[in-house]
Amino acid sequence: MELQKMEDPAIDRLFEAILLLKTKDECYRFFEDICTIAEIKAMAQRLQVAEMLQAGYTYGDIAEKTGASTATISRVKRFLNYGADGYKIILERLKEKDKKNE
């Protein structure tokens, strides 16, 4: 499984650190220090693409709204459908959070 290839003590430590962040401000501060702005924007774009794919948008609509290439959209779709279910977990939790905030 792909997940096993990624497992590593340094990555475990990174994820432990991320799980300790408590606020959006803390996330901004940590990710600004650890990632480039381009890396953060790329991750945000992939999440936005996944949300739009799940909502049934076309590739053209997604590309226009997010600026993502069709290759990126395709890759996100592949992981959304056949990946480790990471997108599915977080998209479901975001939906639940949005419902509570309505």
A tleap script that builds the chain and sets N, CA, C and O, in Angstrom:
source leaprc.protein.ff14SB
mol = sequence {
  NMET GLU LEU GLN LYS MET GLU ASP PRO ALA
  ILE ASP ARG LEU PHE GLU ALA ILE LEU LEU
  LEU LYS THR LYS ASP GLU CYS TYR ARG PHE
  PHE GLU ASP ILE CYS THR ILE ALA GLU ILE
  LYS ALA MET ALA GLN ARG LEU GLN VAL ALA
  GLU MET LEU GLN ALA GLY TYR THR TYR GLY
  ASP ILE ALA GLU LYS THR GLY ALA SER THR
  ALA THR ILE SER ARG VAL LYS ARG PHE LEU
  ASN TYR GLY ALA ASP GLY TYR LYS ILE ILE
  LEU GLU ARG LEU LYS GLU LYS ASP LYS LYS
  ASN CGLU
}
set mol.1.N position { 0.850 -1.194 0.000 }
set mol.1.CA position { 0.000 0.000 0.000 }
set mol.1.C position { 0.886 1.244 0.000 }
set mol.1.O position { 1.950 1.254 0.620 }
set mol.2.N position { 0.457 2.265 -0.679 }
set mol.2.CA position { 1.199 3.521 -0.804 }
set mol.2.C position { 1.550 4.121 0.551 }
set mol.2.O position { 2.640 4.666 0.723 }
set mol.3.N position { 0.648 4.026 1.503 }
set mol.3.CA position { 0.848 4.609 2.819 }
set mol.3.C position { 2.101 4.061 3.486 }
set mol.3.O position { 2.840 4.813 4.122 }
set mol.4.N position { 2.350 2.767 3.352 }
set mol.4.CA position { 3.520 2.149 3.965 }
set mol.4.C position { 4.814 2.718 3.403 }
set mol.4.O position { 5.801 2.824 4.131 }
set mol.5.N position { 4.835 3.088 2.127 }
set mol.5.CA position { 6.026 3.664 1.512 }
set mol.5.C position { 6.360 5.008 2.136 }
set mol.5.O position { 7.527 5.397 2.187 }
set mol.6.N position { 5.345 5.721 2.612 }
set mol.6.CA position { 5.539 7.045 3.154 }
set mol.6.C position { 5.911 7.017 4.639 }
set mol.6.O position { 6.508 7.971 5.137 }
set mol.7.N position { 5.571 5.948 5.349 }
set mol.7.CA position { 5.808 5.897 6.789 }
set mol.7.C position { 7.288 6.030 7.110 }
set mol.7.O position { 8.143 5.378 6.511 }
set mol.8.N position { 7.557 6.902 8.079 }
set mol.8.CA position { 8.934 7.210 8.429 }
set mol.8.C position { 8.894 7.938 9.774 }
set mol.8.O position { 7.966 8.711 10.013 }
set mol.9.N position { 9.866 7.717 10.656 }
set mol.9.CA position { 9.837 8.407 11.953 }
set mol.9.C position { 9.811 9.935 11.840 }
set mol.9.O position { 9.153 10.597 12.642 }
set mol.10.N position { 10.507 10.494 10.869 }
set mol.10.CA position { 10.507 11.952 10.704 }
set mol.10.C position { 9.130 12.447 10.268 }
set mol.10.O position { 8.677 13.501 10.717 }
set mol.11.N position { 8.466 11.694 9.398 }
set mol.11.CA position { 7.112 12.069 8.965 }
set mol.11.C position { 6.136 11.913 10.125 }
set mol.11.O position { 5.247 12.742 10.318 }
set mol.12.N position { 6.313 10.828 10.901 }
set mol.12.CA position { 5.478 10.656 12.100 }
set mol.12.C position { 5.597 11.884 13.002 }
set mol.12.O position { 4.593 12.386 13.507 }
set mol.13.N position { 6.821 12.364 13.201 }
set mol.13.CA position { 7.054 13.516 14.059 }
set mol.13.C position { 6.389 14.773 13.490 }
set mol.13.O position { 5.806 15.565 14.230 }
set mol.14.N position { 6.482 14.945 12.185 }
set mol.14.CA position { 5.821 16.072 11.536 }
set mol.14.C position { 4.318 16.025 11.776 }
set mol.14.O position { 3.718 17.037 12.140 }
set mol.15.N position { 3.708 14.867 11.579 }
set mol.15.CA position { 2.266 14.739 11.768 }
set mol.15.C position { 1.880 14.947 13.226 }
set mol.15.O position { 0.842 15.542 13.514 }
set mol.16.N position { 2.706 14.463 14.143 }
set mol.16.CA position { 2.455 14.715 15.568 }
set mol.16.C position { 2.466 16.215 15.845 }
set mol.16.O position { 1.630 16.717 16.595 }
set mol.17.N position { 3.411 16.927 15.241 }
set mol.17.CA position { 3.495 18.381 15.411 }
set mol.17.C position { 2.246 19.056 14.858 }
set mol.17.O position { 1.686 19.940 15.505 }
set mol.18.N position { 1.805 18.655 13.677 }
set mol.18.CA position { 0.608 19.250 13.062 }
set mol.18.C position { -0.615 19.030 13.946 }
set mol.18.O position { -1.445 19.925 14.101 }
set mol.19.N position { -0.721 17.847 14.519 }
set mol.19.CA position { -1.865 17.545 15.373 }
set mol.19.C position { -1.879 18.370 16.659 }
set mol.19.O position { -2.908 18.451 17.329 }
set mol.20.N position { -0.755 18.978 17.005 }
set mol.20.CA position { -0.685 19.825 18.199 }
set mol.20.C position { -1.144 21.260 17.938 }
set mol.20.O position { -1.354 22.022 18.881 }
set mol.21.N position { -1.298 21.629 16.675 }
set mol.21.CA position { -1.770 22.974 16.346 }
set mol.21.C position { -3.227 23.109 16.786 }
set mol.21.O position { -4.035 22.208 16.566 }
set mol.22.N position { -3.553 24.239 17.407 }
set mol.22.CA position { -4.887 24.386 18.001 }
set mol.22.C position { -5.770 25.415 17.317 }
set mol.22.O position { -6.993 25.362 17.447 }
set mol.23.N position { -5.178 26.339 16.599 }
set mol.23.CA position { -5.981 27.396 15.967 }
set mol.23.C position { -5.550 27.590 14.516 }
set mol.23.O position { -4.481 27.144 14.099 }
set mol.24.N position { -6.401 28.258 13.772 }
set mol.24.CA position { -6.062 28.578 12.388 }
set mol.24.C position { -4.823 29.471 12.346 }
set mol.24.O position { -3.973 29.319 11.469 }
set mol.25.N position { -4.723 30.407 13.303 }
set mol.25.CA position { -3.551 31.278 13.361 }
set mol.25.C position { -2.273 30.457 13.573 }
set mol.25.O position { -1.258 30.721 12.929 }
set mol.26.N position { -2.316 29.476 14.460 }
set mol.26.CA position { -1.155 28.610 14.681 }
set mol.26.C position { -0.796 27.858 13.398 }
set mol.26.O position { 0.381 27.690 13.078 }
set mol.27.N position { -1.812 27.409 12.670 }
set mol.27.CA position { -1.569 26.717 11.401 }
set mol.27.C position { -0.878 27.644 10.410 }
set mol.27.O position { 0.103 27.263 9.771 }
set mol.28.N position { -1.397 28.864 10.285 }
set mol.28.CA position { -0.755 29.829 9.388 }
set mol.28.C position { 0.699 30.024 9.764 }
set mol.28.O position { 1.568 30.013 8.892 }
set mol.29.N position { 0.981 30.201 11.038 }
set mol.29.CA position { 2.348 30.464 11.494 }
set mol.29.C position { 3.270 29.277 11.218 }
set mol.29.O position { 4.373 29.448 10.699 }
set mol.30.N position { 2.813 28.073 11.568 }
set mol.30.CA position { 3.643 26.884 11.383 }
set mol.30.C position { 3.894 26.607 9.908 }
set mol.30.O position { 5.031 26.396 9.489 }
set mol.31.N position { 2.811 26.610 9.122 }
set mol.31.CA position { 2.975 26.283 7.704 }
set mol.31.C position { 3.755 27.351 6.948 }
set mol.31.O position { 4.451 27.037 5.983 }
set mol.32.N position { 3.650 28.601 7.370 }
set mol.32.CA position { 4.451 29.650 6.742 }
set mol.32.C position { 5.938 29.412 6.998 }
set mol.32.O position { 6.777 29.707 6.146 }
set mol.33.N position { 6.256 28.878 8.172 }
set mol.33.CA position { 7.655 28.587 8.499 }
set mol.33.C position { 8.173 27.320 7.818 }
set mol.33.O position { 9.354 27.240 7.478 }
set mol.34.N position { 7.312 26.346 7.618 }
set mol.34.CA position { 7.785 25.029 7.154 }
set mol.34.C position { 7.609 24.810 5.646 }
set mol.34.O position { 8.274 23.954 5.062 }
set mol.35.N position { 6.721 25.576 5.023 }
set mol.35.CA position { 6.436 25.416 3.588 }
set mol.35.C position { 6.618 26.744 2.873 }
set mol.35.O position { 6.587 27.811 3.485 }
set mol.36.N position { 6.806 26.653 1.575 }
set mol.36.CA position { 6.765 27.871 0.769 }
set mol.36.C position { 5.299 28.234 0.549 }
set mol.36.O position { 4.410 27.397 0.702 }
set mol.37.N position { 5.064 29.478 0.193 }
set mol.37.CA position { 3.699 29.915 -0.120 }
set mol.37.C position { 3.146 29.074 -1.278 }
set mol.37.O position { 1.974 28.698 -1.271 }
set mol.38.N position { 3.990 28.781 -2.266 }
set mol.38.CA position { 3.551 27.974 -3.417 }
set mol.38.C position { 3.116 26.573 -2.976 }
set mol.38.O position { 2.127 26.049 -3.489 }
set mol.39.N position { 3.835 25.965 -2.040 }
set mol.39.CA position { 3.465 24.627 -1.547 }
set mol.39.C position { 2.128 24.666 -0.812 }
set mol.39.O position { 1.287 23.786 -0.993 }
set mol.40.N position { 1.940 25.678 0.005 }
set mol.40.CA position { 0.676 25.807 0.740 }
set mol.40.C position { -0.476 26.027 -0.237 }
set mol.40.O position { -1.533 25.411 -0.107 }
set mol.41.N position { -0.265 26.907 -1.215 }
set mol.41.CA position { -1.313 27.168 -2.207 }
set mol.41.C position { -1.626 25.923 -3.026 }
set mol.41.O position { -2.785 25.686 -3.366 }
set mol.42.N position { -0.614 25.126 -3.348 }
set mol.42.CA position { -0.839 23.893 -4.114 }
set mol.42.C position { -1.689 22.908 -3.314 }
set mol.42.O position { -2.588 22.272 -3.866 }
set mol.43.N position { -1.409 22.780 -2.015 }
set mol.43.CA position { -2.211 21.878 -1.173 }
set mol.43.C position { -3.644 22.385 -1.058 }
set mol.43.O position { -4.592 21.603 -1.137 }
set mol.44.N position { -3.801 23.698 -0.872 }
set mol.44.CA position { -5.141 24.279 -0.770 }
set mol.44.C position { -5.913 24.077 -2.070 }
set mol.44.O position { -7.109 23.787 -2.055 }
set mol.45.N position { -5.213 24.233 -3.197 }
set mol.45.CA position { -5.850 24.048 -4.502 }
set mol.45.C position { -6.327 22.605 -4.661 }
set mol.45.O position { -7.435 22.373 -5.145 }
set mol.46.N position { -5.508 21.639 -4.262 }
set mol.46.CA position { -5.908 20.224 -4.380 }
set mol.46.C position { -7.139 19.925 -3.550 }
set mol.46.O position { -8.020 19.183 -3.984 }
set mol.47.N position { -7.205 20.499 -2.353 }
set mol.47.CA position { -8.388 20.298 -1.520 }
set mol.47.C position { -9.620 20.910 -2.175 }
set mol.47.O position { -10.694 20.308 -2.185 }
set mol.48.N position { -9.456 22.104 -2.719 }
set mol.48.CA position { -10.570 22.760 -3.420 }
set mol.48.C position { -11.014 21.921 -4.626 }
set mol.48.O position { -12.212 21.781 -4.874 }
set mol.49.N position { -10.069 21.374 -5.363 }
set mol.49.CA position { -10.388 20.508 -6.509 }
set mol.49.C position { -11.165 19.277 -6.032 }
set mol.49.O position { -12.162 18.897 -6.645 }
set mol.50.N position { -10.714 18.661 -4.949 }
set mol.50.CA position { -11.399 17.469 -4.416 }
set mol.50.C position { -12.834 17.798 -4.018 }
set mol.50.O position { -13.752 17.028 -4.302 }
set mol.51.N position { -13.027 18.938 -3.364 }
set mol.51.CA position { -14.383 19.350 -2.978 }
set mol.51.C position { -15.271 19.537 -4.207 }
set mol.51.O position { -16.428 19.119 -4.218 }
set mol.52.N position { -14.718 20.164 -5.230 }
set mol.52.CA position { -15.499 20.414 -6.438 }
set mol.52.C position { -15.790 19.124 -7.198 }
set mol.52.O position { -16.887 18.953 -7.730 }
set mol.53.N position { -14.816 18.216 -7.253 }
set mol.53.CA position { -15.058 16.915 -7.894 }
set mol.53.C position { -16.170 16.171 -7.174 }
set mol.53.O position { -17.065 15.611 -7.808 }
set mol.54.N position { -16.109 16.167 -5.864 }
set mol.54.CA position { -17.124 15.465 -5.078 }
set mol.54.C position { -18.505 16.092 -5.278 }
set mol.54.O position { -19.526 15.407 -5.207 }
set mol.55.N position { -18.522 17.394 -5.526 }
set mol.55.CA position { -19.795 18.096 -5.747 }
set mol.55.C position { -20.300 17.948 -7.183 }
set mol.55.O position { -21.391 18.421 -7.503 }
set mol.56.N position { -19.515 17.292 -8.057 }
set mol.56.CA position { -19.970 17.017 -9.411 }
set mol.56.C position { -19.612 18.055 -10.464 }
set mol.56.O position { -20.150 18.014 -11.571 }
set mol.57.N position { -18.717 18.983 -10.148 }
set mol.57.CA position { -18.285 19.976 -11.138 }
set mol.57.C position { -17.500 19.307 -12.266 }
set mol.57.O position { -16.880 18.262 -12.070 }
set mol.58.N position { -17.536 19.919 -13.437 }
set mol.58.CA position { -16.774 19.410 -14.580 }
set mol.58.C position { -15.321 19.865 -14.469 }
set mol.58.O position { -15.001 20.806 -13.742 }
set mol.59.N position { -14.450 19.174 -15.207 }
set mol.59.CA position { -13.039 19.561 -15.230 }
set mol.59.C position { -12.890 21.018 -15.663 }
set mol.59.O position { -12.089 21.762 -15.096 }
set mol.60.N position { -13.665 21.419 -16.669 }
set mol.60.CA position { -13.585 22.788 -17.173 }
set mol.60.C position { -13.950 23.812 -16.106 }
set mol.60.O position { -13.271 24.826 -15.946 }
set mol.61.N position { -15.030 23.538 -15.380 }
set mol.61.CA position { -15.448 24.446 -14.305 }
set mol.61.C position { -14.385 24.510 -13.205 }
set mol.61.O position { -14.082 25.581 -12.677 }
set mol.62.N position { -13.831 23.351 -12.872 }
set mol.62.CA position { -12.823 23.287 -11.811 }
set mol.62.C position { -11.567 24.046 -12.228 }
set mol.62.O position { -11.018 24.827 -11.451 }
set mol.63.N position { -11.116 23.810 -13.460 }
set mol.63.CA position { -9.917 24.483 -13.963 }
set mol.63.C position { -10.122 25.996 -13.962 }
set mol.63.O position { -9.228 26.750 -13.578 }
set mol.64.N position { -11.301 26.431 -14.392 }
set mol.64.CA position { -11.588 27.866 -14.459 }
set mol.64.C position { -11.620 28.489 -13.062 }
set mol.64.O position { -11.059 29.564 -12.847 }
set mol.65.N position { -12.269 27.820 -12.123 }
set mol.65.CA position { -12.438 28.369 -10.763 }
set mol.65.C position { -11.146 28.318 -9.950 }
set mol.65.O position { -10.848 29.252 -9.205 }
set mol.66.N position { -10.367 27.224 -10.086 }
set mol.66.CA position { -9.200 27.030 -9.217 }
set mol.66.C position { -7.870 27.358 -9.882 }
set mol.66.O position { -6.879 27.626 -9.203 }
set mol.67.N position { -7.853 27.338 -11.206 }
set mol.67.CA position { -6.591 27.513 -11.924 }
set mol.67.C position { -5.784 26.228 -12.012 }
set mol.67.O position { -4.657 26.239 -12.507 }
set mol.68.N position { -6.342 25.127 -11.540 }
set mol.68.CA position { -5.651 23.834 -11.586 }
set mol.68.C position { -5.594 23.304 -13.010 }
set mol.68.O position { -6.522 23.509 -13.792 }
set mol.69.N position { -4.520 22.631 -13.340 }
set mol.69.CA position { -4.402 21.996 -14.652 }
set mol.69.C position { -5.268 20.743 -14.681 }
set mol.69.O position { -5.649 20.210 -13.638 }
set mol.70.N position { -5.571 20.283 -15.890 }
set mol.70.CA position { -6.353 19.041 -15.993 }
set mol.70.C position { -5.557 17.865 -15.437 }
set mol.70.O position { -6.146 16.903 -14.944 }
set mol.71.N position { -4.233 17.923 -15.507 }
set mol.71.CA position { -3.401 16.860 -14.925 }
set mol.71.C position { -3.569 16.821 -13.403 }
set mol.71.O position { -3.677 15.746 -12.813 }
set mol.72.N position { -3.591 17.992 -12.778 }
set mol.72.CA position { -3.797 18.051 -11.328 }
set mol.72.C position { -5.189 17.561 -10.968 }
set mol.72.O position { -5.357 16.799 -10.016 }
set mol.73.N position { -6.180 17.992 -11.723 }
set mol.73.CA position { -7.559 17.564 -11.462 }
set mol.73.C position { -7.664 16.056 -11.591 }
set mol.73.O position { -8.298 15.402 -10.763 }
set mol.74.N position { -7.045 15.499 -12.626 }
set mol.74.CA position { -7.046 14.047 -12.841 }
set mol.74.C position { -6.389 13.305 -11.688 }
set mol.74.O position { -6.894 12.288 -11.213 }
set mol.75.N position { -5.253 13.834 -11.248 }
set mol.75.CA position { -4.518 13.195 -10.147 }
set mol.75.C position { -5.348 13.225 -8.859 }
set mol.75.O position { -5.419 12.229 -8.139 }
set mol.76.N position { -5.966 14.360 -8.579 }
set mol.76.CA position { -6.815 14.452 -7.379 }
set mol.76.C position { -7.981 13.478 -7.494 }
set mol.76.O position { -8.329 12.802 -6.527 }
set mol.77.N position { -8.580 13.408 -8.675 }
set mol.77.CA position { -9.707 12.476 -8.862 }
set mol.77.C position { -9.282 11.031 -8.636 }
set mol.77.O position { -10.008 10.246 -8.026 }
set mol.78.N position { -8.099 10.691 -9.135 }
set mol.78.CA position { -7.597 9.318 -8.951 }
set mol.78.C position { -7.431 9.007 -7.457 }
set mol.78.O position { -7.829 7.938 -6.995 }
set mol.79.N position { -6.841 9.948 -6.704 }
set mol.79.CA position { -6.657 9.715 -5.272 }
set mol.79.C position { -7.977 9.773 -4.514 }
set mol.79.O position { -8.156 9.063 -3.525 }
set mol.80.N position { -8.893 10.608 -4.968 }
set mol.80.CA position { -10.213 10.680 -4.356 }
set mol.80.C position { -10.937 9.344 -4.502 }
set mol.80.O position { -11.633 8.903 -3.586 }
set mol.81.N position { -10.769 8.704 -5.655 }
set mol.81.CA position { -11.454 7.440 -5.923 }
set mol.81.C position { -10.673 6.196 -5.491 }
set mol.81.O position { -11.273 5.211 -5.061 }
set mol.82.N position { -9.342 6.233 -5.602 }
set mol.82.CA position { -8.554 5.012 -5.393 }
set mol.82.C position { -7.409 5.190 -4.392 }
set mol.82.O position { -6.569 4.299 -4.262 }
set mol.83.N position { -7.361 6.307 -3.694 }
set mol.83.CA position { -6.262 6.575 -2.769 }
set mol.83.C position { -6.488 5.945 -1.409 }
set mol.83.O position { -7.213 4.960 -1.275 }
set mol.84.N position { -5.859 6.525 -0.408 }
set mol.84.CA position { -5.908 6.000 0.961 }
set mol.84.C position { -7.100 6.547 1.748 }
set mol.84.O position { -7.155 6.400 2.969 }
set mol.85.N position { -8.049 7.174 1.060 }
set mol.85.CA position { -9.265 7.752 1.645 }
set mol.85.C position { -9.014 8.994 2.487 }
set mol.85.O position { -9.890 9.414 3.242 }
set mol.86.N position { -7.832 9.585 2.369 }
set mol.86.CA position { -7.536 10.814 3.099 }
set mol.86.C position { -8.455 11.956 2.704 }
set mol.86.O position { -8.967 12.675 3.563 }
set mol.87.N position { -8.664 12.124 1.397 }
set mol.87.CA position { -9.588 13.165 0.948 }
set mol.87.C position { -10.990 12.910 1.495 }
set mol.87.O position { -11.646 13.829 1.986 }
set mol.88.N position { -11.443 11.672 1.409 }
set mol.88.CA position { -12.804 11.347 1.848 }
set mol.88.C position { -12.988 11.657 3.328 }
set mol.88.O position { -14.019 12.197 3.729 }
set mol.89.N position { -11.999 11.319 4.133 }
set mol.89.CA position { -12.082 11.577 5.577 }
set mol.89.C position { -12.222 13.075 5.833 }
set mol.89.O position { -13.121 13.507 6.554 }
set mol.90.N position { -11.337 13.855 5.244 }
set mol.90.CA position { -11.332 15.286 5.547 }
set mol.90.C position { -12.521 15.997 4.922 }
set mol.90.O position { -13.057 16.929 5.522 }
set mol.91.N position { -12.947 15.588 3.737 }
set mol.91.CA position { -14.110 16.229 3.109 }
set mol.91.C position { -15.375 15.970 3.922 }
set mol.91.O position { -16.218 16.856 4.059 }
set mol.92.N position { -15.509 14.771 4.458 }
set mol.92.CA position { -16.666 14.453 5.299 }
set mol.92.C position { -16.641 15.292 6.577 }
set mol.92.O position { -17.675 15.810 6.999 }
set mol.93.N position { -15.479 15.424 7.187 }
set mol.93.CA position { -15.371 16.224 8.412 }
set mol.93.C position { -15.629 17.702 8.137 }
set mol.93.O position { -16.243 18.387 8.955 }
set mol.94.N position { -15.164 18.194 6.996 }
set mol.94.CA position { -15.445 19.583 6.646 }
set mol.94.C position { -16.943 19.810 6.430 }
set mol.94.O position { -17.489 20.838 6.830 }
set mol.95.N position { -17.599 18.837 5.793 }
set mol.95.CA position { -19.056 18.932 5.590 }
set mol.95.C position { -19.783 18.994 6.929 }
set mol.95.O position { -20.686 19.807 7.120 }
set mol.96.N position { -19.375 18.120 7.858 }
set mol.96.CA position { -19.991 18.097 9.188 }
set mol.96.C position { -19.779 19.431 9.895 }
set mol.96.O position { -20.703 19.958 10.515 }
set mol.97.N position { -18.588 19.971 9.809 }
set mol.97.CA position { -18.265 21.250 10.441 }
set mol.97.C position { -19.108 22.367 9.819 }
set mol.97.O position { -19.637 23.221 10.531 }
set mol.98.N position { -19.229 22.357 8.485 }
set mol.98.CA position { -20.032 23.381 7.799 }
set mol.98.C position { -21.490 23.315 8.228 }
set mol.98.O position { -22.134 24.347 8.413 }
set mol.99.N position { -22.013 22.094 8.389 }
set mol.99.CA position { -23.416 21.934 8.816 }
set mol.99.C position { -23.616 22.500 10.214 }
set mol.99.O position { -24.630 23.143 10.485 }
set mol.100.N position { -22.663 22.268 11.096 }
set mol.100.CA position { -22.764 22.782 12.471 }
set mol.100.C position { -22.694 24.303 12.508 }
set mol.100.O position { -23.273 24.927 13.397 }
set mol.101.N position { -21.992 24.903 11.556 }
set mol.101.CA position { -21.810 26.349 11.527 }
set mol.101.C position { -22.942 27.080 10.797 }
set mol.101.O position { -22.958 28.310 10.759 }
set mol.102.N position { -23.881 26.336 10.221 }
set mol.102.CA position { -24.998 26.978 9.496 }
set mol.102.C position { -26.012 27.551 10.444 }
set mol.102.O position { -27.010 28.123 10.007 }
savepdb mol mol.pdb
quit
